[in-house]
């Protein structure tokens, strides 16, 4: 059974796809920002652990 799409149907499909692409772009931007925050927090934590280890086990 072949369905015939009207111009209006196709415009609605394209508009919906564009909305979905924009939503995915927004989500990717949020994820990129979250990753940047995680990288910054991980670096800070790594530095703090390193400093703590040096205080606990000073090099002789």
N, C-alpha and C positions, 0 to 999 in steps of 0.2 A: 504494500500500500504506500504509494508515493504521496507525500504531502506537498502541496504547493504553498510557498510562502509569499505573502504580499510584501510590498515595499515597507509597509508599516510594521509587519512582523519582523523583518530583517533589521529595521532601524531600532526596534525595541531590543532585539538580541544584541546588537552592537553596543547600544547604550548600557545594557546590563553588563556586558563583558568589560566595557570601559570602567564602570563603577567597580567591578571586581579587581581589575588591574590597579586602580587607584588605591583600593583598600589594601591589596597586597603590598604595594609600594609603601604605604603608611606603616604597615606592620614590619616590613623589612627595615625601615628607618628607625622604628622603635627598637627592634632587635639589635641593630648596629649600635645605637646609643647605649643599650643595656650592656652589650659586650665591651664597649669602651669603659663603662663604669666598673665592670667586673675586672677588666685588665688593670685598671688603676688601683682597685681595692686589693687585688692579688699582689701587685708590686709592693704596695704599702705593707701588707701582711708579711711578705717575704723579707722585706727590709727589717721589719720589727723582730721577726724570728731570728734573723741573722744577728741583729744587735743583741738580742737576749742570749743567744748561744755564746757570743763573744764575752758577755759579762759573766756567764756561768762557768765557761771554760776558757779562761784567758790563756793566750799563747805564752808559753814559757820561753 
